[in-house]
Amino acid sequence: MVWITADMSENTRVEVTNGRHTWKADEPLEKEGDDTGPTPYELLLASLAACTLITLQLYARHKGIALERVSARYEHQKQDDVDESGRKKVVDVLTSDVKIEGDFTEAQRERLAQFVSRCPVHKTIENGSRVVDRVEFV
C-alpha cells in the first residue's frame, strides 16, 4: 500500500508527506494561489513521467540495454468530445513526448516504445480508478 497525508497550509498551499519526504502543492497566482509549488495537475503529470522513466530504466537494465538519456514532457488539457449517445462532454487528454537516446536495434526500439505505456501509473490512469471518499467532521 502507498499513502500520503496532506494538510492545508496558507491560502491554497498544501503540505504533503509520505513520512519520508515532504513536498507542497499550490495554485498559480491567476487562480488565487501563491504559486509556492506545482499544481495538482502538474503533480499528476510528474507522477506519470517519473513512473514512465523509471519503468524504461528498469526494463533496459534488466535486458542489458544501455540508455544514454531518457527525458519526457507531459501535457494536460481538457478537450470537447462527444459520447456514444451524441452528447457533448469534456475529456482530459494527457500527451507525452518521450525521448530515448542511445544506440538501439530496431527490436529494442520497438520494445522500449511499448514500455512507455506499461508503467503502473499509466495503467492506473488509462484503466480508470475507483476513488473511495471518507469524510470525518471533527
HUDA-V287007 format. One record per backbone hydrogen bond with DSSP energy under -1.0 kcal/mol. NH is the residue of the N-H (numbers start at 1). CO is the residue of the C=O. Records with the same first field share a line. If there is no record, write none. Layout:
NH->CO + CO
This chain:
5->17
7->15
9->13
13->10
14->25
15->7
16->23
17->5
18->21
23->16
25->14
26->38
31->28
32->29
33->28
35->27
43->39
44->40
45->41
46->42
47->43
48->44
49->45
50->46
51->47
52->48
53->49
54->50
55->51
56->52
57->53
58->54
59->55
60->56
61->57
62->58
63->59
65->60
68->101
69->101
71->99
73->97
75->95
77->93
79->91
81->89
83->87
86->83
89->81
91->79
93->77
95->75
97->73
99->71
101->69
109->105
110->106
111->107
112->108
113->109
114->110
115->111
117->114
118->115
123->119
124->120
125->121
126->122
127->123
